[in-house]
Each structure stands twice: as structure tokens, then as C-alpha cells.
């Protein structure tokens, strides 16, 4: 039995909006990860069982190791098909905004979504949700947006409408947003949900293989290069940093998603509780931050790079050079030393 995390008022408003709408658009953040794709497709499959006309629109392409997910081939990529996406957004009667807190996370698609006349429902687990949606289902204590989608469907009395395809997508989102259930996943109810998804036919071992064990040779070689050549350790701050330039990415035939999870690797080193990964991405530097224990990766992301996220998993961006971003990281480490836990000698 799951606790009723989502308020009754929000459940009623969502159910009412779904009943009245036929044309439904589901949008997620730029550079969609497993939780974004999983929650969106989970909601898409659910809406299909209601005999609605749903479509998923993503700002940019997602990693190809999510291509196997049921319905992934139906996703509209905004940057590739802007005219079609704009038309769908303008004609939508209901828009679900999943796995992001503010429109800026939609990048070039933000204006089209905000100005769309449809009613908007935000379903997310990040801090500080914006005010662009009429219904805001925001619970940062929940491990993933995919978990929230599962809870939302169940609270509306539609558990039996979660078919195997939806279950596989929801499980994938939960699994990837917790690093294979290695962080932000210590609550009993997560495993109650997993149990229910397995009962629906989810093969969790096969999904793990599809997501984590189907990388290209170039990706594996890039990982080795990062660890041997590009990882720097700061033992006095229990921290690690990995950086990659665009030139280096090209040398290893970089594809979207190839650096997924690299930021987590240094946390397997004894004595490292904070890890940061930076890569050049056009005019900006993309920054991922991960931590263990009580070290606030989200506060570091917000204070240093204007980003945010969860205690142990956050992100940010820098519009300066990679070298400047590295300097900013290194100069900020002493300011966060008080958050580190050192063993008493």
C-alpha cells in the first residue's frame, strides 16, 4: 500500500483535465535522460488506454540506448521538426510538463510551450517549480518523475490501465534516475512500486542490460581515456573532476549519451564524496555534479554554476570557457569544505 503523497485536490484537477481533453502533448526537458523519456512514454501509454490522442515532444534528441523503449519511435524532436511540433502545441488541449521545473529547461522550445493555449500540468521532482502551469504536482522528495507518474495514475484509480509497455518505461525512468537504485532510493515504497511493475511483466535485468550494457566501442574507449588522462583528484576536498573538450569528444566519435554516467565513476574511489563532470557543448560548458552522503551537490551547483537539482545529483551550465569553469570549481571547493565528513584520527 503506497502512501498518498499527491494531494487529493491535485488528483481531482488532473483527472478532470484528462477527462475533458482529447489532444494531449507531453513535453520534457532539453537533452532528455532516462527519467524524462521514461516518464513521458509512461504517461503516453496511459493516455492511449484512455482513447486520447497523445504525443511526446522533446526539445532535442535523446540517447539511442533508449530507442528500444515502447513508443520511442513516435517521439517528435523539436529541433528536427519544429513546424510539426509548433502545430501540435498550438492545437493541444492539455500539456503535461514532465521532469523539469521551469520553462528555461526546454531551451528553444520554451516559448512555444509557454504560449500554447492549452491547460498545463507540471509533474516533477526538482526544487523550486515555476508558475507557468495551472496544476503543479511537485514533490522533490520523490526519487524520480517516473515514480510520480506511477503514483499519479494509481491515485486516479487507473492502476489496471498501466500496461506492460507503460510499466517498462516507468521502471526505466526510476532505474536511471537513481543510478540503478544506488542513490536517492532508500525508501521502502520505491521497491513496492518495483514489485508491482515486475508483476506486470517487467524484466528488470533485461532493461538494465539494454540501458547500461549496449554502449559502443567508442564510448568505452572514451571512458578509459577520461579515467586515465582527464580525471583529477582533490583529496583534501574528497572531490574529483573530469573534463572533456569538444575536440576530444570528436576524436572518440561522440554521440548523444556517450558520457552518461561518467560523473558517477569517481565516487567508487575510496575517500571521494563529490564528483563533477564538465564537457564543452557549443557555446557553453555542461556540468554534472554527484555526491555521496550529506554533501550538497545541489547547493554547489546553485551557488557556483547557477544550476540546481537534488542533494546528491545536480547539474549546471557555464557560458565561459572550460578553463574558466575549472578555475571556478577549484576556487569554490574550499568554501564547501565544512560540508565534508572526515574520519577522526
N, C-alpha and C positions, 0 to 999 in steps of 0.2 A: 504494500500500500504506500503510495507516494504522498508526501505532504503537499498541501495546496499552496504552493509558492506564489503562483499568479493570482492576483485578487479577483474576486467574483465579478466585480464591475468591468474589469478588462476582458474577462472571458465573455461576458454578455455582449460587450461592444464589438468584439471580434466576430462572434458568431452572427450577430445581426448584420454586420458589414458583409460577411461572406454570403449570407442568405440573399442579400439584395443585389450583389454584383455578379455579373457573368464574365466580363473581360477583366482578367486579373494579371497584373505584371508583378514579378518578383525580382528585386534588384539587390545586389551585394556590392561589396567594396572593390576598389581597384586591386589588381594583382590577386585574384581570388585564391584563397588557400582551401584546405580540405573542409574546414568548418563552413566557409562561405558557400562552396559548391554543394556540400552535403546538406546543409540546412535548406538551401534554395530548392534542390531537387526533391528533398523530402517533402517540403511544402507543395511543390509542383505535383508530385504524385498524389498527395492527399486531395488537392483541389480537383484533380482529374476524376477521383472517385465521387466527387460531388457533382459531376457533369458540368463543370465550369470550363472556361476557355483560358487556361493559364499559360504564361510564357515567362521564361527566365532570361533576364538581360544582364550581362556582366560588362563592366567598363572596358576591361582588357582581357586578353586570353588567359586561360588557366593552364597549369602544368599538364602535360599529356599523360602522366600516370594517373590522372583522374578520368581519362577518356572512357574507361570501362564502365563507369557508373551509369546505371539505367537512366536514360533521358539526357545524358551529357551531349549527345549529338544534336539535340534540339535547342541547345542554348544559343541565344543571339549575342554576339560580341559587338559591343557598341562601336569600338574603334574601327571595325571591319565593315559594319553595316549600319552606319549612323542614320541614314534616311529611314530604313525599316524600323529601327529602334525608336526613333523620334515619333513615328506614326503610331506605333504600339503604345507608347507612353501617353500620347495625346488622346487616344481612344480608350484607354484603360478606365474602368470604373472603380478599381481598387488596386492600390500598390502596397505590397509588402516590402519593407526595407529591412533586410536581414544582415546581421553581423557587422554593423557599423553604427557609430553614434552620431556623427554629424555629416552633412552633405559633402563637405570637403573630401571625405574618403571615397567619393565617387569620381573624383578627378574630372575629366572632360564631360562626364555625363551628369554632373551635379545640377546644372541649370535646368536641363530638360526634365529631370525628376521633380525638382522643387516647383517648377512652373506648371507641371502637369495638373489638370483639374481634378484628378481622382482623389478620393479619400486615401490617406496614407496610414499604415500601421507599422510602427517600428518594433522589431523583435531583436533584442541584442543583449549582450552580457558585458559590454565595455562601460567604463565610468563616464559620467557627465554627458548624458544624452542631450542632443539638441532639441529644438522646439519646432521642427519642420513637420512633424507627424501629428495627426489628430488623436491617435491612440498610441501610447508609449508603453511597451512591455519591456522594461529594462531591469535586469537582475544581475549585477556584477558578481554576485556570489555563486552563480551557476557556472559550471565548468565550460560550457560551450553553447553557442546559439542553437546547435542541433539538438542538444538536450532540452532547451527551452521549447523548440518546435514540437518535440515529442510530448512534453508536458502540456503544451497548449492544445494539441489535438486531443489528448486524453481528457483534459478538463472540459472540453466541449462535448464530451461523451462519444467520441468517434474513434476509440482505440481500434475497433474492428475494421475501420477503414484504412489502417496502416497495413498496406500490403508488403510483400517481400521486397519489392523494388524500393519503396519508401524506407523500409527498415534498413536496407543495405546503405542507403545514402546517409541516413541519420547516424548509424553506427560509425561510418567513415568519418563524419564530422566530429563526433565525440572522440574517436581514437586519435585523430591527427591533432586536435586542439589541446590534447593532454600529453602529447609526446608518447603515444602508445600507453596511456594511463600511468605515466611516471611522474607527473606533476599536476597540481590543481585537481586531483582526482581521488581524494581520500575520504569522500563522503559515501556512506553506505548506499544511498539511493541511486548513485550512478550505476552500481552493479545490479541493483534491482531492475533498472532500465535495460542494461545489457542482457540480463536473463530473459526479459520479455522479448527483446529483439531476436535472441537466439531461438526462442520458441517459435518465432515467426519464420525461421529458416535461415537466418544469417549465419554464414560460415566465417567466423571472425579470423580464423587462421588464414583462409584464402584471401580475405580482404587485406590483412597485414602484408601478405606476400605481394599482392597486386600494387599496393601503395609503396612499400619500402624495399621490395626485392626485385624490381624490374627497371632499375636505373641503367643508363647507357654506360658503355666503357669510358667515354669521355668524362662523364660525371664522376665516376670512381677515381679516375686519374686526377681530376681537379681536386677532389677531396684529399688525396695523398699529397698533392702539391701544397695545398693550404696548410696541412698539418706539419709538413717538413720545412717549408720555406716561409710561410706567411703568418704563422701563429706566434704571438709574443705573449710571454707570461710576466705578470707583475705580482710576484709572491707576497710582497709587503701589503698588497691590497686584495689578495686572494682573487685576482682578476686575470682574464685572458682577452686578447684581441686578435681577430682575423680580418684581414683586409684584402680586397681584390680590385684591381683596376679594370677598366673596360678592355684594355689591350690583353690583359691576362685571360679574361673571360673568352675573348675571341680565339686565343691560342688553343683553348680547350673546347672549341665549338659549342659555346654556352647556349643552352635552350632554357626557356622559362621553366623554373622549378628545379634546375640543376643544383642550386645552392641551398635548397630546402633542408633544414635540419643541421646545417654546418655549425650554426651558433651553439647548438646543444653539446657538441662533441667535447669541448674543453672542460665541461662540467664533470666529465668522467675522470678527470685528473684529481688525485688526492690534494686537498687544500685549495681547490678553486671553487668559489661560490658565485662568481659573477663572470659572465661571458658576453662579449659584444662582437658582432659581425658587421662589417661595412663593405659595400660594393658600389662602385660607380655605376650610375644609371642615367645616362644622358647628362642633363644639366644639374643633377642632384646626386647625393650620396644616400643610398638606402641603408638604414641602420636597424639591426635586430638586437634585442637585449634579452638575456635569460639569466635567471639566478636560482639559487637554492636557499632553503631556509627562510630567514626573515629579511634578507637583503632586498630593498625595494627597487627592483628594476624599473618599475613604473615611475617612481619619483625621479630616478636618474634620467629616464627618457624625457620626462616633462621638463625638468629643470635645465637640462643640458642641451637637449635637441628639440624641445617643443613638441614632443610626442606624448605617448601615454600607453595605457594598457592595463595589465594585471600585475600583481605583486611580483610574480616570477616570470612573466612573459610580456614583453612590451616592444614597441617599435617607434621609430622616429625618422626624420629626414634632415639633411643638411644641404643648403644651397651654396655652400662654399666649396673649396677644393677638398679632395680626400685628405691631403696633408693637414689642412686646417681642422678638419673634423677629428683627425687623430690627435692633434695638439689639444683640442677642446676636451676630448675624452681623457687624455693623460693628465691635464691640468685640473680636471674635476675629480679625479679619483681621491685625492687627499680630503676633499670636502665630505666624502661619504665613508670615511674610514670608521667613524663611530658606529655605523650600522653593521659592521662586520663582527663576527663572533670568533674570538681566538681562544684556543685551549690555554688554560692556565699552566704555567711551567712549575 
